[in-house]
C-alpha cells in the first residue's frame, strides 16, 4: 500500500506511538495515507481506539515478526 507519510515508532512504548501518529497525521491533507510502524504490542488496541476517536479510517493493519504496521487515511 502506498503511503504519503511513514512514521517510524519502533522501540517506543505507548503512548508514544500514538503521539507520533498524531503529529504525523497533522502534517497530511484530508484523504492522504499515513503508515505507522511500531513494535509495541499494546499499540494494536490503542491505535484502533485512537482511529475510532479521531474518525480517521484504518485501511490496513498487519503484524510481521513483532513489527506492527498500520495504514490510516486522514478524515475529510
C-alpha positions in Angstrom: 0.0 0.0 0.0 1.3 3.4 -0.9 1.6 5.9 2.0 2.0 9.7 1.8 4.0 9.7 5.1 5.7 7.0 7.1 6.1 7.3 10.8 8.6 5.0 12.4 7.8 4.5 16.1 9.7 1.2 16.5 11.2 0.7 20.0 8.7 3.2 21.6 6.1 2.2 24.2 2.6 3.5 24.4 1.5 6.3 24.4 4.5 7.4 22.2 3.4 5.6 19.0 0.0 7.4 19.3 1.8 10.7 20.0 3.9 10.2 16.9 0.9 9.2 14.9 -1.0 12.4 15.8 2.0 14.5 14.9 2.3 12.7 11.6 -1.3 12.8 10.5 -1.4 16.5 11.4 1.0 17.0 8.5 -1.2 15.4 6.0 -4.2 16.7 3.9 -7.6 15.0 4.2 -7.6 11.8 2.2 -3.9 11.2 2.4 -2.5 8.0 3.9 -0.1 7.6 6.8 1.9 4.4 7.5 2.8 3.9 11.2 5.4 1.3 12.1 5.7 0.2 15.8 7.0 -2.7 17.8 4.7 -2.2 20.9 2.1 -5.0 21.0 -0.2 -2.6 23.0 -0.3 -0.3 20.1 -2.8 -2.6 18.3 -5.6 -1.9 20.8 -4.5 1.7 21.4 -4.2 2.6 17.8 -7.6 1.1 16.9 -9.2 3.2 19.7 -7.4 6.3 18.5 -8.5 5.9 14.9 -12.1 5.5 16.1 -12.0 8.6 18.3 -10.5 10.7 15.6 -12.7 9.5 12.7 -9.7 8.6 10.6 -10.0 5.4 8.6 -7.9 2.3 9.4 -7.2 0.9 6.0 -5.0 -2.0 6.9 -3.2 -3.4 9.9 -0.7 -6.2 9.9 1.9 -7.8 12.2 5.0 -9.5 10.9 7.8 -10.7 13.2 6.8 -8.4 16.1 6.5 -5.3 13.8 3.1 -3.8 13.6 2.2 -1.7 10.6 -0.9 0.5 10.3 -2.2 2.4 7.3 -4.6 5.2 8.2 -6.4 7.6 5.8 -6.9 11.0 7.3 -10.5 12.1 7.8 -12.1 14.7 5.5 
